[in-house]
Every structure is written in C-alpha cells, then in structure tokens.
Amino acid sequence: MPSVLPDGEPVPDDGALPRHALEGTAGRPLGFYLHVPYCASRCGYCDFNTYTATELRGSGGALASRDNYAAHLVGEVRQARKVLGDDPRPVRTVFVGGGTPTLLAAADLVRMLAAVREEFGLAEDAEITTEANPESVGPAYLAELREGGFNRVSFGMQSARRHVLQILDRTHTPGRPEACVAEARAAGFEHINLDLIYGTPGESDDDWRASLDAAIGAEPDHISAYALIVEEGTGLARRIKRGEVPMTDDDVHADRYLIADEAMTAAGYSWYEVSNWARTPEGRCLHNELYWRGADWWGAGPGAHSHVGGVRWWNVKHPGAYAQALAEGRSPGAGREILSGEDRRVERILLELRLVEGCPLSLLAPAGLAAARRAVTDGLLEPAPFDEGRAVLTLRGRLLADAVVRDLVD
C-alpha cells in the first residue's frame, strides 16, 4: 500500500501561504509536478501513491475516475494561480509522474500542461517531461504528446531480463523500452530517459550488465539507475519475509553501482547526481535539479508534495478525497510544515552533496567541517574541490553517500 503522509499543521481551506514564502520569488525557479495516481496493476516493490481500478472500486465512486481526472488536476493548477497571486515567474519545468500517466489519453496530459501554460506561462526553454510505461504508448500517442508541447519522456525499463521483470511485477516485455526510445526520437522528442533498477532478488551481475548494454544501446541521452529499496507493506517485502525470494545485500548493490558507472562512463555518459547519468549537460533532468537545489515547485494531484519559499505541504492521498476537496472549492492540502533556517541548511547538505558540483563547505557546522576533512583523508571527498571550498563525493564516496551525509550534518 502507499506510504503514509507525514504529520503537519493544517493547510488553510484557501491554501494561502505565509507572506514570507512569497518574498524573493524572482530569484528562484518555479516548477510543476503533476501526479497521475493510476496504474493498470501494482508492481511488487512500489509504495507510491497509486491505485488500480480494483483498489478504487467503491472508494470514491465517480470522483476517483480516470475519465475526469484531468479536469480535477486543472482545477488545482487554477488554485495555484490564486495562491501565488501576481507571482510573475514563468514555469521552468513540468514533470508528469505517477503512477502511469500514459494510462490517461494523450489529450488529457496535453490539457493538464495547457492549464499550466495558460495560468503561469512557460519559460522559453522549459523542460516538459512525462513518465511513460513502455506498453501504454505507441508512435501515435508519442506524436500527440510532442505536438502538445512535451519535449522529454522517461520510460520505466527497470531490466532487460524477463525473470527480473517478473520478480518486480513489471508487465512490459524485454526490448519494448528500447523500441520506445526509437519511437520517441522519431516523434521529435529532444530528451529521452530510461529508468533502471538494480539489486532485484535473483538478478545476477550478468543480468545487470545485459540491462545496461540494452539501455545504452538504445542511445537515450539520459539513464537513471536506482538500487532496489524494499519498502515495508509492499508485495515484494511480504514475499521476502515468507522466504519466497532472497533479500539483496548492500555489497551486491555496491558492486552493481560500480558496474553501472563503469559501463556508462565508457559509453560517454557522465554522472551528475548519484543515481543519474547524462550524455551532455543539456540532457540533465532540470526538474529533478529543482528538487535537489531547493527551488520552488507546486505538486498537483493526490498525495503530491510542494515547496515554496521554505513552506512544504502535501495533498490528501486518495483520488476521491482529492476530487471532493476541489469540487467544494477547498485546497486539497492535508498538512504542511514551515522549515526553519536550520532545516533548510541540513536539507541543502543532504541534497546538494549528491550532485557532481557538491555542496559549499560554508554550509557545514564546525563538527561537519571536521568530518569533511576526515572524509577527504578517507577517500570519500575529492581533495581539489575541497581546497576550493566545496564537498564533492569521490566514486567511493558515492557508494557511501548516506553515511557521508550523516557525518557532515552532525
């Protein structure tokens, strides 16, 4: 089942933000995340806020239907315009995620994007992305998205091996994601990503190399590779607990990461975030960089999270409750928190250290700076950037990024 929302203070019915959150907006990029909470089936490892038709039946009625979802989301975009008032910023990035956004008609995704364009305007070089399931798109669908303004697409590949896909409960066939890359390119997409997962129970090093070879061979300009995290409450967690499949250990994850970095570096990709590689600087995912750099974004949709000027809030999770709030003219926000200066400092370290540029040493407290010096000696941080005032992870440091961060924020 989807993960639990955090605690927080109530969101006002009109969604109004504190005055300080709206100050100085001109210096911060603005992005939109549009969440589509529907899936044809639930993958065994997934704890995202998504729902199958069976899970929605009888729990929200017509309000939770895919057929009218785009109208609800457009309603929240219009609410966002009211909350942000005369904020003059054009939107720099739009990312449609899920769930499986491409279970909706392409016209629905284009309609949602059009609402952002009409209410806020889009930057001239705006990055407009949608996630896509390889089995739910084809040439005509991709062409309609491209004509409607999308210029980047991210396909969930996960693996090239059938038995690995079966463990993950992925429904696409091996080879289909690579074909999708070619179809997207033919449709005129400028930027294309493939998502991979490593460390699935039963996956061998050779399986992982085959997946990397297939992804690289398709020639997208961006590849993401994530270690499988087994979340409590998921189908995969229950299978592991029953002893049906083995748990993958951290050493295997580390080996697979090294294999991935070596293969992608050899193929001309460069890492720019611990789990992301791009062929060129232009191929980076600008939307994710908004998150990693603490910019502003509005998350529209059930369970979506937002951040503007040090205020973070999140929406109610269920599509029926979400639609009901909008129908009644209320914000769908379920709770929010106002980040302190210390909160924001720590988050900058947590997120920026994952980037190839690293984080400024000026963010570190004395104990954290001492830990950074030790990390240089231990081969976890690069010495040259350290001398220039930045903490930048080495390859070994990337393998131990979470531990490095813990030391630096103490």
C-alpha positions in Angstrom: 0.0 0.0 0.0 1.1 3.6 -0.5 3.3 5.1 2.2 1.9 7.2 5.0 1.8 11.0 4.8 3.8 12.9 7.4 2.3 14.9 10.2 2.0 18.6 10.0 -0.1 21.7 10.7 -3.4 22.1 8.8 -3.4 23.8 5.4 -5.9 26.7 5.2 -9.0 26.0 3.2 -7.9 28.5 0.5 -4.3 27.2 0.5 -2.9 30.6 1.4 0.8 30.7 2.1 2.6 32.8 4.8 3.7 36.2 3.4 7.4 35.3 3.8 7.1 32.3 1.5 6.2 34.6 -1.4 9.0 37.1 -0.8 12.0 36.9 -3.1 10.4 34.5 -5.6 12.0 36.2 -8.6 15.4 34.6 -7.7 14.0 31.1 -7.5 12.9 28.9 -10.4 9.4 27.5 -10.4 8.4 24.0 -11.5 5.2 22.0 -11.5 4.8 18.3 -10.7 1.6 16.8 -11.9 0.7 13.4 -10.3 -1.4 10.8 -12.1 -2.2 8.2 -9.4 -3.4 5.3 -11.7 -1.8 2.0 -12.6 -3.1 -1.0 -14.5 -1.5 -3.2 -11.8 0.6 -2.7 -8.7 4.3 -3.5 -9.0 5.5 -5.6 -6.1 8.2 -3.1 -5.0 6.0 0.0 -5.3 4.8 2.1 -2.3 4.0 5.2 -4.3 0.6 6.8 -4.0 -1.0 4.9 -6.9 -4.2 2.9 -7.3 -5.5 0.2 -9.6 -9.1 0.1 -10.8 -9.8 -2.7 -8.2 -8.4 -0.6 -5.4 -10.6 2.4 -6.3 -13.8 0.5 -6.8 -16.4 1.5 -4.2 -14.0 4.0 -2.5 -14.6 7.4 -4.1 -17.0 6.5 -6.9 -17.1 8.6 -10.0 -15.0 11.3 -8.4 -12.0 8.9 -8.5 -12.4 8.0 -12.1 -9.6 8.3 -14.7 -12.1 9.7 -17.1 -12.5 13.1 -15.3 -9.1 13.2 -13.6 -7.6 15.8 -15.9 -10.4 18.3 -15.0 -9.7 17.9 -11.3 -6.0 18.5 -11.8 -6.6 21.5 -13.9 -8.7 22.8 -11.0 -5.7 22.6 -8.7 -3.5 24.4 -11.2 -6.0 27.2 -11.2 -6.0 27.2 -7.4 -2.2 27.5 -7.5 -2.5 30.7 -9.6 -4.7 32.2 -6.9 -2.4 31.2 -4.1 0.7 32.5 -5.8 -1.1 35.7 -6.7 0.8 38.0 -9.1 4.0 35.9 -9.0 5.5 36.8 -12.4 7.7 33.7 -12.9 7.1 31.6 -15.9 7.3 27.8 -15.2 10.7 26.4 -15.8 9.9 22.7 -15.7 6.8 20.5 -15.7 7.0 16.8 -14.8 4.0 14.5 -15.1 4.6 11.4 -12.9 2.8 8.6 -11.3 1.5 6.0 -11.3 1.3 5.6 -15.0 0.5 8.9 -16.6 0.2 7.3 -20.0 -2.9 5.4 -18.9 -4.7 8.7 -19.5 -5.4 9.8 -23.0 -2.6 11.9 -24.5 -5.1 14.7 -24.9 -5.6 14.6 -21.1 -1.9 15.1 -20.5 -1.8 17.9 -23.0 -4.8 19.5 -21.4 -3.0 19.5 -18.0 0.1 21.0 -19.5 -2.1 23.6 -21.3 -3.5 24.7 -17.9 0.0 25.4 -16.5 0.8 27.3 -19.7 -2.4 29.4 -19.6 -2.2 30.2 -15.9 1.5 30.8 -15.5 3.2 30.8 -18.9 6.2 28.6 -19.7 9.8 29.7 -19.9 11.1 29.8 -23.5 13.4 26.8 -22.8 11.0 25.0 -20.4 11.6 21.3 -19.9 8.3 19.3 -20.2 8.5 15.7 -19.1 6.2 12.8 -18.7 6.9 9.3 -17.4 5.6 6.5 -19.6 5.0 2.8 -19.3 6.5 1.1 -22.4 3.4 -0.9 -23.0 1.0 2.0 -22.8 2.4 4.2 -25.6 3.0 3.9 -29.3 4.1 6.2 -32.2 0.7 8.0 -32.5 0.5 8.6 -28.7 4.1 10.0 -28.5 3.5 12.2 -31.6 0.4 13.7 -29.9 2.4 14.4 -26.7 5.2 16.1 -28.7 2.7 18.2 -30.7 1.1 19.2 -27.4 4.3 20.6 -26.0 6.1 17.8 -24.3 9.8 17.6 -25.1 11.2 15.0 -22.7 9.9 11.5 -21.9 11.1 9.0 -19.3 10.4 5.3 -19.8 10.4 2.8 -17.0 12.7 0.0 -18.3 13.9 -1.5 -14.9 15.6 -4.5 -16.5 16.2 -6.3 -19.8 15.8 -9.7 -18.3 12.3 -11.3 -18.3 12.8 -13.2 -14.9 13.9 -9.9 -13.2 10.8 -8.1 -14.6 8.6 -10.9 -13.3 10.0 -10.5 -9.7 9.3 -6.8 -9.9 5.8 -7.5 -11.3 6.6 -5.3 -14.4 4.3 -6.1 -17.3 6.3 -4.9 -20.3 8.2 -7.3 -22.5 12.0 -7.1 -22.8 13.0 -5.0 -25.8 9.9 -2.8 -25.7 11.6 0.1 -23.8 14.4 0.3 -26.3 11.8 0.4 -29.1 10.0 3.2 -27.3 13.2 5.3 -27.4 13.3 5.0 -31.2 9.6 5.9 -31.4 10.1 8.9 -29.2 13.0 10.1 -31.2 11.0 9.7 -34.4 8.2 11.7 -32.8 10.7 14.6 -32.2 11.5 14.3 -28.5 14.6 16.1 -27.7 15.4 14.3 -24.5 14.7 10.7 -23.5 15.4 8.8 -20.3 15.4 5.2 -19.4 15.0 4.2 -15.7 16.8 1.1 -14.4 16.7 -0.8 -11.1 19.5 -2.9 -9.8 19.6 -5.4 -6.9 16.4 -7.2 -7.6 16.3 -10.7 -5.9 17.5 -13.3 -8.4 19.3 -10.8 -10.6 22.9 -11.7 -11.4 25.8 -9.5 -12.4 25.4 -10.7 -16.0 21.7 -9.8 -15.9 22.6 -6.3 -14.8 25.3 -6.0 -17.5 22.7 -7.1 -20.1 20.3 -4.4 -18.9 22.9 -1.8 -19.0 24.0 -2.9 -22.5 20.4 -2.8 -23.7 19.7 0.7 -22.2 23.0 2.2 -23.5 22.4 0.5 -26.9 19.1 2.3 -27.3 21.0 5.6 -27.1 18.8 7.7 -24.8 20.6 10.9 -23.7 19.8 10.1 -20.0 19.8 7.0 -17.9 18.8 6.7 -14.2 19.9 3.6 -12.2 18.4 3.1 -8.7 19.1 0.5 -6.1 16.0 -1.5 -5.3 14.6 -0.5 -1.9 12.2 -3.0 -0.4 9.6 -0.9 1.5 7.5 -2.3 4.3 4.0 -3.2 3.3 4.8 -3.9 -0.4 4.1 -7.2 -2.1 7.9 -7.8 -2.5 8.5 -7.2 1.2 5.9 -9.9 2.0 7.5 -12.4 -0.4 10.9 -11.8 1.1 9.5 -12.2 4.6 7.9 -15.5 3.6 11.3 -16.7 2.2 10.0 -16.9 -1.4 12.8 -14.7 -2.7 16.1 -13.7 -1.2 17.0 -10.2 0.0 19.8 -8.5 -1.9 22.6 -7.2 0.4 24.4 -3.9 0.4 27.6 -5.3 -1.0 25.7 -6.5 -4.1 24.2 -3.1 -4.5 27.7 -1.5 -4.3 29.1 -3.9 -6.9 26.2 -3.2 -9.3 26.6 0.5 -8.9 30.3 0.2 -9.9 29.4 -1.9 -12.9 26.8 0.8 -13.9 29.2 3.7 -13.5 32.0 1.9 -15.5 29.6 1.0 -18.3 28.0 4.4 -18.6 31.3 6.3 -18.4 32.7 4.1 -21.1 29.7 4.9 -23.3 30.0 8.6 -22.9 27.6 9.3 -20.1 28.7 11.4 -17.1 27.2 11.2 -13.6 25.7 14.5 -12.4 23.7 13.1 -9.4 24.5 9.8 -7.6 21.8 7.9 -9.5 21.7 9.8 -12.8 23.9 10.0 -15.9 23.6 12.2 -19.0 25.4 12.4 -22.3 25.5 16.2 -22.2 24.8 19.0 -19.7 21.6 19.7 -21.7 20.5 16.1 -21.1 20.2 16.5 -17.3 16.8 16.4 -15.8 16.2 20.0 -14.9 13.1 19.2 -12.9 14.9 16.9 -10.5 17.6 19.6 -10.2 14.9 21.9 -8.8 14.3 19.4 -6.0 18.0 18.9 -5.3 18.7 22.6 -5.2 15.7 23.6 -3.0 13.9 25.7 -5.6 10.1 26.1 -5.7 7.6 23.6 -7.1 3.9 23.0 -6.9 2.9 19.4 -6.7 -0.7 18.9 -8.1 -2.6 15.7 -7.6 -3.4 13.2 -4.8 -0.5 12.8 -2.3 1.7 15.3 -4.3 4.2 17.4 -2.3 5.0 21.1 -2.9 7.6 23.6 -1.7 7.5 27.3 -2.0 9.8 29.7 0.0 10.5 27.3 2.8 7.0 26.0 3.2 6.4 22.4 2.4 2.9 20.9 2.1 1.3 17.7 0.8 -2.1 16.8 -0.6 -4.7 14.3 0.6 -3.8 10.9 -0.8 -7.0 9.3 -2.1 -8.2 10.5 -5.6 -11.8 10.6 -4.3 -10.9 12.9 -1.3 -8.8 15.0 -3.6 -11.6 15.5 -6.1 -14.1 16.2 -3.4 -11.9 19.0 -1.9 -11.6 20.7 -5.3 -15.3 20.3 -6.0 -16.0 22.1 -2.8 -13.5 24.9 -3.6 -11.1 23.9 -0.9 -7.4 23.3 -1.1 -6.6 19.5 -1.2 -3.7 20.1 1.1 -3.6 17.6 4.0 -0.8 19.2 6.0 2.2 21.5 5.9 5.4 22.4 7.7 7.4 25.6 7.8 11.1 24.9 7.5 13.5 26.7 9.9 16.8 28.1 8.7 18.5 25.0 10.3 16.1 22.7 8.5 16.9 24.3 5.1 20.7 24.2 5.8 20.6 20.5 6.6 18.4 19.8 3.5 20.9 21.6 1.3 23.7 19.4 2.5 21.6 16.3 2.1 20.6 17.1 -1.4 23.4 19.1 -2.9 26.1 16.6 -1.8 24.6 14.1 -4.2 25.4 16.4 -7.1 28.6 16.4 -9.1 29.1 20.0 -8.1 28.8 19.0 -4.4 27.8 21.4 -1.7 29.6 24.5 -0.3 31.7 23.9 2.8 30.2 27.1 4.1 27.0 25.2 4.9 28.8 22.9 7.4 29.0 23.5 11.1 32.4 23.1 12.8 31.8 19.4 13.5 30.7 18.8 10.0 33.7 20.6 8.5 36.0 18.4 10.6 34.1 15.4 9.3 34.6 16.6 5.8 38.4 16.9 6.3 38.4 13.3 7.5 36.3 12.2 4.5 39.0 13.7 2.2 41.7 11.7 4.0 39.5 8.6 3.8 39.0 9.0 0.0 35.3 9.9 0.3 35.6 13.5 -0.8 37.7 14.9 -3.7 40.7 16.9 -2.4 40.9 19.6 -5.1 37.3 20.8 -4.8 37.7 20.7 -1.0 40.6 23.1 -1.3 38.3 25.4 -3.4 35.5 25.3 -0.7 33.3 22.5 -1.9 32.5 19.0 -0.7 32.4 16.7 -3.7 31.9 12.9 -3.5 34.5 10.5 -5.0 33.3 7.3 -6.6 33.8 5.5 -3.2 32.0 8.4 -1.6 29.0 7.9 -3.8 28.8 4.3 -2.6 28.7 5.6 1.0 26.8 8.8 0.3 24.3 8.4 3.1 27.0 7.8 5.7 29.0 10.8 4.4 25.9 13.0 4.7 25.2 11.8 8.3 28.7 12.9 9.3 28.6 16.2 7.6 25.3 17.3 9.1 26.2 16.4 12.7 
